[in-house]
């Protein structure tokens, strides 16, 4: 379960980096950071759902 938390935190860090890049005007990097954040958060969510499916 720890890897789910780590992936979630990494996803949030990437999204914060995207916001900061967008504010500074570096839009191509902001788009890349949004993509990376989304991938990390999606991975964390799917892993979390898979682990909780067996518990029911």
Secondary structure in CASP SS format (residue, H / E / C, confidence):
PFRMAT SS
TARGET T0000
AUTHOR 0000-0000-0000
METHOD secondary structure of the structure
MODEL  1
X C 1.00
X H 1.00
X H 1.00
X H 1.00
X H 1.00
X H 1.00
X H 1.00
X H 1.00
X H 1.00
X H 1.00
X H 1.00
X H 1.00
X H 1.00
X H 1.00
X H 1.00
X H 1.00
X H 1.00
X H 1.00
X H 1.00
X H 1.00
X H 1.00
X H 1.00
X H 1.00
X H 1.00
X C 1.00
X C 1.00
X H 1.00
X H 1.00
X H 1.00
X H 1.00
X H 1.00
X H 1.00
X H 1.00
X H 1.00
X H 1.00
X H 1.00
X H 1.00
X H 1.00
X H 1.00
X H 1.00
X H 1.00
X H 1.00
X H 1.00
X H 1.00
X H 1.00
X H 1.00
X H 1.00
X H 1.00
X H 1.00
X H 1.00
X H 1.00
X H 1.00
X H 1.00
X C 1.00
X C 1.00
X C 1.00
END
